[in-house]
Amino acid sequence: MECALKDRRVLVVGRGSGIAQAITHAVRTAGAEVVVAGRDRDKLAASYDDPGITAEFLDITDDASIGTFASRVGHLDHVVSTASARARGALPQLQRTDLLLSLNTKLLGPLMLAKHLTPHMGGNGDSSFVLFSGVHAFKAKVGYLGVGITNGAVDFLTRSLAVEVAPIRVNAVSPGVIDTGAWDAMGEDGKRQYFQQVSAANPVGRIGTIDDIAQAAIFAMTNSFMTGVTLKIDGGEPLT
Ligand SMILES: NC(=O)c1ccc[n+]([C@@H]2O[C@H](COP(=O)([O-])OP(=O)(O)OC[C@H]3O[C@@H](n4cnc5c(N)ncnc54)[C@H](OP(=O)(O)O)[C@@H]3O)[C@@H](O)[C@H]2O)c1
């Protein structure tokens, strides 16, 4: 697995913490150079102290930003997009603007990345995109309608892009509940209760870790016979 990423160049879009950071560290450990890109270049750069990681500005909802980034990024072997903007809430709370931002960030952003970046990627089946879906694509739950439709569409985008940009491979990772700070809005008590509830219901009896997800992202990048697949790394949550 390490050999497959050695001396490759990988783009990781998102923040300088959470799942994106775990993937960045895992990819570096496997011997690749990493370009991390997001809306706050300085904050991203401050998140890493490694000459093999360079930080770039990229707003995935802005085609001009994607175009400028693509024109100067150079060759890429793998592109990982973790960017998201969640539209949580039950139907009465949902706002069109939040839903549009969710779709724009997590669905259309990676689609436009594929449009602009495929010319900079190898075409021998060794290159790939790794998108991010999520557990509520596969488990309907009140409060997660906006999240679910976004992630469900990412699952379809993954299969569609796999055909469209072949032989570049396209896969997705669908995390279950991972404590990345993404649940902090629930408050300490609310978060603890929610994690206990999910852990008790999950067949594996726990929530996930950022390393569970980074491992899946590495697998998606390095298994050269896999494309159009969403890897469900969710502790079996949709089964219960
Ligand atoms: N954590 C979980 O439990 C969980 C569960 C299911 C799915 N997922 C998915 O896994 C992925 C990573 O999750 P996470 O919890 O580590 O991170 P996250 O909280 O979802 O963070 C995503 C980051 O994307 C960046 N972003 C937002 N809009 C952007 C834009 N227009 N351009 C570039 N970057 C943008 C933001 O970084 P800045 O704030 O620095 O700009 C944001 O913090 C996400 O796609 C998430 O939906 C996570």
The ligand as an ORCA input file, in Angstrom:
! r2SCAN-3c Opt
* xyz 0 1
  N     -17.614     13.904     11.160
  C     -18.610     13.075     10.912
  O     -19.229     12.491     11.819
  C     -19.013     12.800      9.475
  C     -20.118     11.946      9.242
  C     -20.510     11.711      7.928
  C     -19.833     12.319      6.879
  N     -18.770     13.141      7.147
  C     -18.089     13.787      6.024
  O     -16.687     13.601      6.100
  C     -16.037     14.775      5.585
  C     -15.047     15.321      6.608
  O     -15.739     15.520      7.819
  P     -15.120     16.350      9.048
  O     -16.080     16.168     10.157
  O     -13.700     16.001      9.228
  O     -15.095     17.832      8.524
  P     -16.283     18.909      8.369
  O     -16.689     19.431      9.704
  O     -17.368     18.357      7.519
  O     -15.481     20.052      7.649
  C     -15.570     20.231      6.304
  C     -14.736     21.442      5.984
  O     -14.906     21.742      4.619
  C     -14.371     23.030      4.457
  N     -15.144     23.751      3.468
  C     -16.424     24.165      3.591
  N     -16.768     24.863      2.497
  C     -15.683     24.885      1.708
  C     -15.421     25.468      0.457
  N     -16.343     26.193     -0.183
  N     -14.196     25.290     -0.112
  C     -13.242     24.590      0.545
  N     -13.430     24.019      1.743
  C     -14.639     24.175      2.325
  C     -14.472     23.768      5.803
  O     -13.173     24.096      6.257
  P     -12.891     25.589      6.813
  O     -13.905     25.809      7.876
  O     -11.462     25.510      7.317
  O     -13.050     26.512      5.630
  C     -15.116     22.729      6.697
  O     -14.632     22.808      8.014
  C     -17.132     15.774      5.233
  O     -17.448     15.686      3.875
  C     -18.301     15.292      6.071
  O     -19.555     15.657      5.548
  C     -18.345     13.392      8.426
*
